[in-house]
């Protein structure tokens, strides 16, 4: 197993453990940790990259989750309680979720950066509610991602 894959898998385990701390009920037949794990595993698949980006994209910092922040954050938001549990946050380069109770970030693609990302500059995402074309696009992408993750 390559070092990059080991680091990625360790980051996945860290996220699953973080997800286990959330006391959400199951969403359909999947728990929040199950969804996180399945999405992270789908990022490894070449087919997921092709269906989401149109090509296999391998980033330098994280060869798997780089570029998936928008669609995976939206998928989690839509499939784990929406606005009752989360705020979708963004800055010009990144998307993530913030727990509405603790106000702490949950970032399924955090390891794509070679540095600790500074979440304090994030603002709530507005374009999904304001731009119907964009909202339709991200909903379609999230549906595809869910299918790629067998969810």
Residue frames as a rotation matrix with the C-alpha (Angstrom) as fourth column:
UNK 1
0.584 0.812 0.000 0.00
0.812 -0.584 0.000 0.00
0.000 0.000 -1.000 0.00
UNK 2
-0.111 -0.637 0.763 1.38
0.566 -0.671 -0.478 3.39
0.817 0.379 0.435 -0.95
UNK 3
-0.779 -0.247 -0.576 2.13
0.621 -0.433 -0.654 6.01
-0.088 -0.867 0.490 1.68
UNK 4
-0.863 0.497 0.087 -0.45
-0.441 -0.827 0.349 8.33
0.246 0.263 0.933 0.10
UNK 5
-0.065 0.861 -0.505 -3.12
-0.147 0.492 0.858 5.64
0.987 0.130 0.095 0.43
UNK 6
-0.289 -0.108 -0.951 -2.11
0.840 0.448 -0.306 4.95
0.459 -0.888 -0.038 4.05
UNK 7
-0.969 -0.097 -0.229 -2.41
0.197 -0.863 -0.466 8.65
-0.152 -0.496 0.855 4.91
UNK 8
-0.591 0.806 -0.041 -5.75
-0.576 -0.386 0.721 8.89
0.565 0.449 0.692 3.15
UNK 9
0.010 0.591 -0.807 -7.11
0.259 0.778 0.573 5.81
0.966 -0.214 -0.145 4.93
UNK 10
-0.597 -0.270 -0.756 -5.91
0.793 -0.057 -0.606 7.19
0.120 -0.961 0.248 8.28
UNK 11
-0.956 0.292 -0.003 -7.73
-0.292 -0.955 -0.059 10.45
-0.020 -0.055 0.998 7.55
UNK 12
-0.265 0.895 -0.359 -10.86
-0.354 0.256 0.900 8.45
0.897 0.366 0.249 6.68
UNK 13
-0.137 0.170 -0.976 -10.68
0.733 0.680 0.015 6.62
0.666 -0.714 -0.218 10.00
UNK 14
-0.904 -0.213 -0.370 -10.28
0.408 -0.689 -0.599 9.96
-0.127 -0.693 0.710 11.80
UNK 15
-0.742 0.670 0.004 -13.40
-0.594 -0.661 0.459 11.30
0.310 0.338 0.888 10.07
UNK 16
-0.089 0.711 -0.698 -15.40
0.061 0.703 0.709 8.15
0.994 0.021 -0.106 10.84
UNK 17
-0.447 -0.137 -0.884 -14.45
0.858 0.215 -0.467 8.47
0.254 -0.967 0.022 14.53
UNK 18
-0.983 0.124 -0.134 -15.46
-0.085 -0.960 -0.267 12.13
-0.162 -0.251 0.954 14.46
UNK 19
-0.476 0.852 -0.221 -18.77
-0.541 -0.085 0.837 11.14
0.694 0.517 0.501 12.81
UNK 20
-0.269 0.337 -0.902 -19.39
0.547 0.825 0.145 8.57
0.793 -0.455 -0.406 15.57
UNK 21
-0.872 -0.111 -0.476 -19.56
0.471 -0.451 -0.758 11.45
-0.131 -0.885 0.446 18.07
UNK 22
-0.722 0.691 -0.021 -22.69
-0.647 -0.665 0.372 12.80
0.243 0.282 0.928 16.37
UNK 23
-0.791 0.482 0.376 -25.87
0.029 0.644 -0.764 11.43
-0.611 -0.594 -0.524 17.88
UNK 24
-0.403 0.649 -0.645 -27.89
-0.915 -0.307 0.262 11.51
-0.028 0.696 0.718 14.68
UNK 25
0.284 0.526 0.802 -30.40
-0.289 0.844 -0.452 8.77
-0.914 -0.103 0.391 14.09
UNK 26
-0.507 -0.457 0.731 -29.88
0.498 0.537 0.681 6.60
-0.703 0.709 -0.044 11.02
UNK 27
-0.190 0.387 -0.902 -30.67
-0.730 -0.670 -0.134 8.12
-0.657 0.633 0.410 7.66
UNK 28
0.443 0.350 -0.825 -32.49
-0.773 0.616 -0.154 5.36
0.455 0.706 0.543 5.86
UNK 29
0.946 -0.097 -0.310 -30.40
0.193 0.936 0.294 2.28
0.261 -0.338 0.904 6.42
UNK 30
0.091 -0.993 0.070 -27.11
0.629 0.003 -0.777 4.16
0.772 0.115 0.625 6.94
UNK 31
0.589 -0.054 -0.807 -25.60
0.709 -0.445 0.547 5.86
-0.389 -0.894 -0.223 9.97
UNK 32
0.924 -0.294 -0.244 -23.62
-0.344 -0.917 -0.200 9.08
-0.165 0.269 -0.949 9.66
UNK 33
0.013 -0.977 0.212 -20.29
-0.573 0.166 0.802 7.20
-0.819 -0.132 -0.558 10.05
UNK 34
0.032 0.066 0.997 -21.41
0.568 0.820 -0.072 4.74
-0.822 0.569 -0.011 7.34
UNK 35
0.899 0.364 0.244 -22.15
0.410 -0.500 -0.763 7.59
-0.156 0.785 -0.599 4.96
UNK 36
0.640 -0.733 -0.231 -18.81
-0.661 -0.679 0.320 9.29
-0.392 -0.052 -0.919 5.67
UNK 37
-0.174 -0.737 0.653 -16.90
-0.205 0.676 0.708 6.05
-0.963 -0.011 -0.269 5.12
UNK 38
0.254 0.351 0.901 -18.76
0.725 0.548 -0.418 5.22
-0.640 0.759 -0.116 1.90
UNK 39
0.994 0.085 -0.075 -18.21
0.023 -0.799 -0.601 8.67
-0.111 0.596 -0.795 0.42
UNK 40
0.347 -0.936 -0.056 -14.51
-0.749 -0.312 0.584 8.61
-0.564 -0.161 -0.810 1.29
UNK 41
-0.199 -0.384 0.902 -14.13
0.178 0.891 0.419 5.16
-0.964 0.244 -0.109 -0.28
UNK 42
0.641 0.512 0.572 -15.91
0.643 0.048 -0.764 6.36
-0.418 0.858 -0.299 -3.42
UNK 43
0.795 -0.401 -0.455 -13.35
-0.470 -0.881 -0.045 9.17
-0.383 0.250 -0.889 -3.80
UNK 44
-0.167 -0.911 0.378 -10.73
-0.384 0.413 0.825 6.47
-0.908 -0.007 -0.419 -4.44
UNK 45
0.102 0.301 0.948 -12.59
0.606 0.737 -0.300 5.11
-0.789 0.605 -0.107 -7.45
UNK 46
-0.891 -0.454 -0.019 -11.57
0.226 -0.478 0.849 6.32
-0.394 0.752 0.528 -10.87
UNK 47
-0.476 0.783 0.401 -15.19
0.761 0.138 0.633 5.96
0.440 0.607 -0.661 -12.00
UNK 48
0.359 0.587 -0.725 -16.36
0.862 -0.507 0.016 8.42
-0.358 -0.631 -0.688 -9.33
UNK 49
-0.360 -0.579 -0.732 -13.90
0.189 -0.813 0.550 11.02
-0.914 0.060 0.402 -10.60
UNK 50
-0.948 -0.004 0.317 -15.04
0.317 -0.013 0.948 10.47
0.001 1.000 0.014 -14.17
UNK 51
-0.132 0.987 0.091 -18.74
0.917 0.087 0.389 10.76
0.376 0.134 -0.917 -13.30
UNK 52
0.491 0.314 -0.813 -18.27
0.709 -0.686 0.163 13.88
-0.506 -0.656 -0.560 -11.17
UNK 53
0.103 -0.582 -0.806 -15.45
-0.104 -0.813 0.573 15.71
-0.989 0.025 -0.144 -12.98
UNK 54
0.904 0.243 -0.351 -15.47
-0.370 0.036 -0.928 14.14
-0.213 0.969 0.122 -16.44
UNK 55
0.333 -0.860 -0.387 -11.89
-0.316 0.285 -0.905 12.89
0.889 0.423 -0.177 -15.96
UNK 56
0.633 -0.243 -0.735 -9.74
0.711 0.559 0.427 11.12
0.307 -0.793 0.526 -13.40
UNK 57
0.526 -0.396 0.752 -8.31
-0.331 -0.910 -0.248 13.91
0.783 -0.119 -0.610 -11.27
UNK 58
0.477 -0.467 -0.745 -5.37
0.819 0.544 0.183 13.12
0.319 -0.697 0.642 -9.04
UNK 59
0.894 -0.108 0.435 -4.37
-0.208 -0.960 0.187 15.98
0.397 -0.258 -0.881 -6.79
UNK 60
-0.028 -0.996 -0.084 -0.89
-0.131 0.087 -0.988 16.50
0.991 -0.017 -0.133 -5.46
UNK 61
-0.514 -0.185 0.838 -1.87
-0.791 -0.275 -0.546 16.91
0.331 -0.943 -0.005 -1.81
UNK 62
-0.339 0.514 0.788 -4.57
-0.381 0.690 -0.615 14.27
-0.860 -0.509 -0.038 -1.55
UNK 63
-0.950 -0.180 -0.255 -4.91
-0.297 0.273 0.915 12.02
-0.095 0.945 -0.313 -4.53
UNK 64
-0.713 0.701 -0.011 -8.50
0.685 0.700 0.203 11.11
0.150 0.137 -0.979 -3.71
UNK 65
0.063 0.884 -0.464 -10.73
0.922 -0.229 -0.311 13.73
-0.381 -0.408 -0.830 -2.05
UNK 66
-0.688 -0.374 -0.621 -9.35
0.180 -0.918 0.354 16.83
-0.703 0.131 0.699 -3.72
UNK 67
-0.927 0.347 -0.142 -12.12
-0.293 -0.436 0.851 18.62
0.233 0.830 0.506 -5.58
UNK 68
-0.449 0.784 -0.428 -14.98
0.522 0.619 0.587 16.77
0.725 0.040 -0.688 -3.88
UNK 69
-0.930 0.009 -0.367 -15.60
0.337 -0.372 -0.865 19.35
-0.144 -0.928 0.343 -1.15
UNK 70
-0.701 0.700 -0.139 -18.62
-0.713 -0.694 0.099 21.03
-0.027 0.169 0.985 -2.74
UNK 71
-0.100 0.728 -0.678 -20.54
-0.593 0.503 0.628 17.95
0.799 0.465 0.381 -3.82
UNK 72
-0.384 -0.059 -0.921 -19.73
0.489 0.834 -0.257 15.83
0.783 -0.549 -0.291 -0.77
UNK 73
-0.984 0.087 -0.155 -20.57
0.084 -0.539 -0.838 18.63
-0.157 -0.838 0.523 1.68
UNK 74
-0.461 0.866 -0.194 -23.87
-0.878 -0.413 0.244 19.12
0.131 0.283 0.950 -0.10
UNK 75
-0.159 0.371 -0.915 -24.52
-0.161 0.905 0.395 15.36
0.974 0.210 -0.085 -0.12
UNK 76
-0.725 -0.163 -0.669 -23.93
0.583 0.372 -0.722 15.16
0.367 -0.914 -0.175 3.64
UNK 77
-0.913 0.407 -0.025 -26.07
-0.351 -0.817 -0.458 18.23
-0.206 -0.410 0.889 4.24
UNK 78
-0.269 0.861 -0.432 -28.99
-0.869 -0.024 0.494 16.84
0.415 0.508 0.755 2.24
UNK 79
0.152 0.305 -0.940 -28.75
-0.172 0.945 0.279 13.32
0.973 0.119 0.196 3.64
UNK 80
-0.424 -0.312 -0.850 -27.98
0.739 0.423 -0.524 13.93
0.523 -0.851 0.051 7.32
UNK 81
-0.080 0.542 -0.836 -30.58
0.938 -0.243 -0.247 16.36
-0.337 -0.804 -0.489 8.57
UNK 82
0.171 0.126 0.977 -30.13
0.728 -0.685 -0.039 19.40
0.664 0.718 -0.208 6.34
UNK 83
-0.182 -0.236 0.955 -30.47
-0.135 -0.956 -0.262 22.74
0.974 -0.176 0.142 8.12
UNK 84
0.855 0.482 0.192 -31.57
-0.257 0.072 0.964 21.19
0.451 -0.873 0.186 11.39
UNK 85
0.774 -0.616 -0.144 -28.02
0.553 0.547 0.629 19.85
-0.309 -0.566 0.764 11.90
UNK 86
-0.152 -0.951 0.269 -25.74
0.913 -0.031 0.407 21.85
-0.378 0.307 0.873 9.60
UNK 87
0.678 0.102 -0.728 -24.74
-0.268 -0.888 -0.373 25.08
-0.685 0.448 -0.575 7.95
UNK 88
0.551 -0.553 0.625 -22.97
0.834 0.398 -0.382 24.74
-0.038 0.732 0.681 4.60
UNK 89
0.597 -0.453 -0.662 -19.91
-0.060 -0.848 0.527 26.98
-0.800 -0.275 -0.534 4.64
UNK 90
0.585 -0.478 0.655 -17.52
0.809 0.286 -0.513 28.07
0.058 0.830 0.555 1.96
UNK 91
0.193 -0.545 -0.816 -14.72
-0.086 -0.838 0.540 30.36
-0.977 -0.034 -0.208 1.03
UNK 92
0.359 0.020 -0.933 -13.41
-0.881 -0.324 -0.345 30.93
-0.309 0.946 -0.099 -2.50
UNK 93
-0.365 -0.668 -0.648 -11.53
-0.842 0.534 -0.076 27.62
0.396 0.518 -0.758 -2.52
UNK 94
-0.928 -0.115 -0.355 -13.37
0.047 0.908 -0.416 25.22
0.370 -0.403 -0.837 -0.24
UNK 95
0.079 0.973 0.217 -16.71
-0.644 -0.117 0.756 23.96
0.761 -0.199 0.617 1.14
UNK 96
-0.855 -0.244 -0.458 -17.45
0.160 0.716 -0.679 22.23
0.493 -0.654 -0.574 4.47
UNK 97
0.264 0.959 -0.101 -20.19
0.331 0.009 0.944 21.83
0.906 -0.283 -0.315 7.06
UNK 98
-0.788 -0.369 0.493 -20.55
-0.347 -0.395 -0.851 23.41
0.509 -0.841 0.183 10.48
UNK 99
-0.479 0.579 -0.660 -22.47
0.774 0.633 -0.006 21.67
0.415 -0.514 -0.751 13.24
UNK 100
-0.017 0.563 0.826 -25.29
0.035 -0.826 0.563 24.02
0.999 0.038 -0.005 14.29
UNK 101
0.889 0.354 -0.291 -25.07
0.270 0.110 0.957 22.95
0.371 -0.929 0.002 17.94
UNK 102
0.484 -0.781 -0.395 -21.32
0.730 0.112 0.674 23.00
-0.482 -0.614 0.625 18.56
UNK 103
0.912 -0.105 -0.395 -20.40
-0.293 -0.843 -0.451 25.43
-0.286 0.527 -0.800 15.76
UNK 104
-0.076 -0.962 0.261 -17.48
-0.341 0.271 0.900 23.12
-0.937 -0.020 -0.349 14.88
UNK 105
0.024 0.040 -0.999 -16.55
-0.998 -0.050 -0.026 22.23
-0.051 0.998 0.038 11.30
UNK 106
0.247 -0.043 0.968 -17.05
0.051 0.998 0.031 18.80
-0.968 0.042 0.249 9.82
UNK 107
0.291 -0.296 -0.910 -14.90
-0.886 -0.443 -0.139 18.67
-0.362 0.846 -0.391 6.69
UNK 108
0.788 0.128 0.602 -15.02
-0.020 0.983 -0.183 15.39
-0.615 0.132 0.778 4.80
UNK 109
0.761 -0.535 0.366 -12.22
0.527 0.183 -0.830 16.54
0.377 0.825 0.421 2.46
UNK 110
0.936 -0.346 -0.069 -9.98
-0.223 -0.731 0.644 18.31
-0.274 -0.588 -0.762 4.99
UNK 111
0.324 -0.890 0.322 -6.89
0.227 0.403 0.886 16.30
-0.918 -0.214 0.333 4.05
UNK 112
0.650 -0.077 0.756 -6.75
0.759 0.012 -0.651 17.75
0.040 0.997 0.066 0.54
UNK 113
0.845 -0.347 0.408 -4.75
-0.283 -0.936 -0.210 20.67
0.454 0.062 -0.889 1.92
UNK 114
0.147 -0.875 -0.462 -1.06
0.512 0.467 -0.721 20.43
0.846 -0.130 0.516 2.84
UNK 115
-0.874 -0.339 0.347 -1.75
-0.072 -0.616 -0.784 22.76
0.480 -0.711 0.514 5.78
UNK 116
-0.558 0.724 -0.405 -4.39
0.739 0.212 -0.640 23.16
-0.378 -0.656 -0.654 8.48
UNK 117
-0.378 0.514 0.770 -7.27
0.598 -0.499 0.627 24.90
0.707 0.698 -0.119 6.77
UNK 118
-0.969 0.040 -0.244 -8.46
0.159 -0.654 -0.740 28.09
-0.189 -0.756 0.627 8.52
UNK 119
-0.414 0.898 0.152 -12.24
0.874 0.345 0.342 27.76
0.255 0.274 -0.927 8.81
UNK 120
-0.249 0.341 -0.906 -12.74
0.634 -0.650 -0.419 31.20
-0.732 -0.679 -0.054 10.38
UNK 121
-0.791 -0.100 -0.603 -12.93
-0.298 -0.798 0.523 32.86
-0.534 0.594 0.602 6.96
UNK 122
-0.822 0.508 0.258 -15.90
0.557 0.620 0.553 30.80
0.121 0.598 -0.792 5.82
UNK 123
-0.699 0.709 -0.097 -19.28
-0.670 -0.696 -0.258 32.28
-0.250 -0.116 0.961 5.05
UNK 124
-0.156 0.718 0.679 -22.63
0.018 0.689 -0.725 30.51
-0.988 -0.100 -0.121 4.78
UNK 125
-0.912 -0.137 0.386 -23.29
0.354 0.212 0.911 29.24
-0.207 0.968 -0.145 1.26
UNK 126
-0.313 0.810 -0.495 -26.05
-0.248 -0.573 -0.781 31.31
-0.917 -0.122 0.380 -0.39
UNK 127
-0.614 0.007 -0.789 -25.97
-0.771 -0.220 0.598 30.43
-0.169 0.975 0.141 -4.08
UNK 128
-0.949 0.315 0.016 -27.82
0.312 0.933 0.178 27.12
0.042 0.174 -0.984 -3.68
UNK 129
-0.224 0.925 -0.308 -30.94
0.726 -0.052 -0.686 28.95
-0.650 -0.377 -0.659 -2.55
UNK 130
0.073 0.218 -0.973 -30.52
-0.189 -0.955 -0.228 31.88
-0.979 0.200 -0.028 -4.91
UNK 131
-0.376 -0.322 -0.869 -29.41
-0.900 -0.097 0.425 30.28
-0.221 0.942 -0.253 -8.20
UNK 132
0.535 0.727 0.431 -31.84
-0.602 0.686 -0.409 27.60
-0.593 -0.040 0.804 -9.46
UNK 133
0.742 -0.322 -0.588 -29.49
-0.435 0.437 -0.787 26.43
0.510 0.840 0.184 -12.19
UNK 134
-0.368 -0.917 0.156 -26.63
-0.680 0.150 -0.718 25.97
0.635 -0.370 -0.678 -9.72
UNK 135
-0.197 0.380 0.904 -28.97
-0.869 0.360 -0.340 24.29
-0.454 -0.852 0.260 -7.20
UNK 136
0.843 0.530 -0.091 -30.08
-0.499 0.710 -0.497 21.79
-0.199 0.464 0.863 -9.84
UNK 137
0.374 -0.798 -0.473 -26.48
-0.477 0.272 -0.836 21.12
0.796 0.538 -0.279 -10.85
UNK 138
-0.561 -0.659 0.502 -25.25
-0.759 0.166 -0.630 20.44
0.332 -0.734 -0.593 -7.32
UNK 139
0.175 0.701 0.691 -28.30
-0.800 0.511 -0.315 18.27
-0.574 -0.498 0.650 -6.54
UNK 140
0.890 0.127 -0.438 -27.60
-0.408 0.650 -0.641 16.17
0.203 0.749 0.630 -9.63
UNK 141
-0.011 -0.982 -0.190 -23.91
-0.524 0.168 -0.835 15.88
0.852 0.091 -0.516 -8.75
UNK 142
-0.452 -0.104 0.886 -24.75
-0.885 0.179 -0.430 14.85
-0.114 -0.978 -0.173 -5.18
UNK 143
0.637 0.726 0.259 -27.14
-0.645 0.686 -0.338 12.18
-0.423 0.048 0.905 -6.47
UNK 144
0.677 -0.476 -0.561 -24.39
-0.318 0.499 -0.806 10.81
0.664 0.725 0.186 -8.73
UNK 145
-0.375 -0.858 0.352 -21.90
-0.706 0.018 -0.708 10.84
0.601 -0.514 -0.613 -5.86
UNK 146
-0.038 0.458 0.888 -24.33
-0.893 0.383 -0.236 8.92
-0.448 -0.802 0.395 -3.68
UNK 147
0.915 0.370 -0.164 -24.74
-0.399 0.762 -0.510 6.30
-0.063 0.532 0.844 -6.39
UNK 148
0.291 -0.899 -0.329 -20.96
-0.392 0.202 -0.897 6.03
0.873 0.390 -0.294 -6.78
UNK 149
-0.593 -0.497 0.634 -20.73
-0.751 0.055 -0.658 5.46
0.292 -0.866 -0.405 -3.02
UNK 150
-0.599 0.449 -0.664 -23.46
0.238 0.890 0.388 2.77
0.765 0.075 -0.640 -3.15
UNK 151
-0.919 0.326 -0.222 -25.67
0.127 -0.288 -0.949 4.85
-0.373 -0.900 0.224 -0.86
